[in-house]
Amino acid sequence: MSFESPQQWNTLGKWLRAVSEQRLYNRVRPWPPSYVPRQRAERVASTLLSYAPTTGDSNTLEELVFMGAALAA
């Protein structure tokens, strides 16, 4: 399995389907039909990042997206 073959990621596919059906993170803007799974995941991650608190802490990008996800849920 690699980043080059996201169709093999069952969890990623289910997660993206839930987002596109607005069952999860319903504030994510719809993506164009031409978007590949990586682009879809990037859109979700950037939306979740926008929910992260803007503190002076030195959190990693991944931590910020995780915090944003908790707040957007």
N, C-alpha and C positions, 0 to 999 in steps of 0.2 A: 504494500500500500504506500502511496506517496501523495504529495500535494498535487501531482499532475493527474491523478485519477480520482477526483472527489466522488464520482458516481459509485465508487466502491465503499464509500463511507455511509453506512446505513443511518447512523445517528445524525450526521450532517444533513442528509436528505430529509429526514423526518423533521428536523429542527427548521430547515428552510421552508418546508411545506407548511409547518405550523405558523411561521411568520407570514408567509404569503396569503394564508387563509385567515389571517388576523386572529388566530387563537393564542398567539404568543407575540408580545411586543407590538401591539397594534398601532403604534405611532411610527413605525418604519414605513417610509414612503414606498409605494410599489416600484418594482424595477422593470425595466424593459424586457420583453420576452427574449431578447438576444443575449441577456446576461448569463454567463456561465456561473456555476455554483460558487466559485471563488469570488466573483464580483458581487454576487448576492450576499455572501457572508461579509464581505468588506462593507457593504452598505449597512448591514445590521450592526456590525461592530462600531462603525463611525456614529451611528445613531445612539447606540448605548453609551459610547464615550461622551456624547453631548450631555448625558444625564449625570455624569460623575461630578462629585463636588469639586469645586475649584479651591482647594486648600493649598497651603504652602508646603504640604508634605511632598516628599520626593518618592511618590509611588511610581511603579513601572506602568507602562501603557496597558499591559495586561491587567494589572490590578485596578486601574481606573475603569477599564471596560467592565470588569467584574462588578465593581461598585455601582457603575451606571446601570448594569443589568438588574441589580437588586432593587435599585430605585425605580426603574422603569416597569418592573413586573407588576 
